Amino acid sequence: MKHVIFGGDGFVGRHLAPRLLADGEDVVVADIVKSDLSHYGQARFVHCDVTDPDSVAAVPISADDVVYNLSAKMLSPIQVRAKRHDFFYPVNYHGTVNIIDAMDKAGARDLVHFTTDMIYGHTVTYPMTEDHPVNPLGEYGQSKADTEKVAAEWRERGMNISLFRPRLIIGPGRLGILEKLFKLIDLNLPVPMIGSGKNPYQFISVFDCAEAARLAWKSGVPNEAYNLGSLNPPPVRELLGKLAKHAGSRSLLLPTPGWAVKRTLDLLDLVNMPLMDPEQYLIADEMCVLDVSKGERELGWIPQYRDEDMLIAAYDEYRAKKTGHAASGHEVPAE
């Protein structure tokens, strides 16, 4: 069986491909860039720009293949309001449409597709299960929610599509918004929290995401959606406190009135000087935790990495990069 991974040179794909190869599978990586990764000795690489229908159509897809769509534009780097739609939609939405159209022409029926937990918007029920109301707060979440509507239409036409909705994915090669936090920690500066810091914050490891995608294939690509997040995420204050202690930092954690900080960030966003994307800060003090038990029940997927360990590992990588000891081959640009 052949596995075609769109965006396979990116963050999750570079961990999924070796797992599939270890299972003895034939792997094709389709992406706009090719990094110096060891598994290309076994996997084929095909240059592909998912925003170009002809480029996607040139990727070799057969009827029996399993296709993975990991291509995406993320919330980093932060975009000003006027540019967000044109930044997210060509890859996130139109790229998905192009991939599914190419699958349809090839007679391929099985797709594993990553969206985001940000399709949910504000917390309505806690913890969030997969049937939580969908109400995105911005263009990124909306672009992903719109792909889920496309998936629903194609399911009715006979496709099998497994959807994954991850929390913030962290792991080797990507820091994103965490880099701002690490700079404050390094400089022993106060770290402001949006709200009291008593609410939990949930990550998901890139390794756990790759394993979820593999298990979706092993389970026959169920026509279901699955949340991806860590187990038992700690409160923000506890999480950041452990990081500061690990770093030997004298940074103080500052609780703030959440509503005041959000209005300030709203104003900065309005005048095109965003510090964070609204989709990040508007839910920062909410009980925004994904229930991931469905993945265990139906796929046998259990997240292996703790939030504290993931954050500390990311900080250690940041420090290694600053001191010139990081392996450059593991750099991953924002997708």
Secondary structure by P-SEA (a helix, b strand, c coil): cbbbbcccccaaaaaaaaaaaaabbbbbbbccccccccccccbbbbbbccccaaaaaaccccccbbbbcccccccccccccccccccccccaaaaaaaaaaaaaaacccbbbbbbcccccccccccccccccbbbbccaaaaaaaaaaaaaaaaaaabbbbbbbbbcccccccccccaaaaaaaaaacccccccccccbbbbbbbaaaaaaaaaaaaaaccccbbbbbbbcccccaaaaaaaaaaaacccbbbbbcaaaaaaaaaaaaaaacccccccccccccccccccccccccccccccccccaaaaaaaaaaaaaaaaacccccccccccc
